[in-house]
Amino acid sequence: MNFPFQFDSTACAACGGRCCRGTGGYVWVSWAELEAMAAARGMNAGLFAKQYARRVQGRLSLQERVVNGEHLCCFFDRIACCCTIYDNRPEQCRTFPFWERYQEDCRELLRECPGVSLDLLHKSSASNC
């Protein structure tokens, strides 16, 4: 896929984890991803799912924690500003910000993510950003 932007992952260290916190949403996970996360923590997959996942619209999503009105991924450490399961994070997290929804219109993404910048090599498609 062609995206009208570039991503510099070194910006993640200073952004405060904006993609892991905010007004709420869903981090969709497969059972296989849950099993991998559980194994990495030395936990039974069923117990792990009960503790960290929820069913939404027939799918599994990671739970959120609400702190001072802000929604945080249950694996986001707000003190260290990092993901506590980074090496085993779900595909949705691994592929951010290269999501299909941002391929045509990335204006919201440019405001939210300091690691994203317009790709001047794709000027024609960058007009939507």
Summary of the structure (lengths in Angstrom):
residues: 129
radius of gyration: 16.0
end to end distance: 16.3
largest distance: 49.5
contacts: 325
relative contact order: 0.26
helix: 40%
strand: 23%
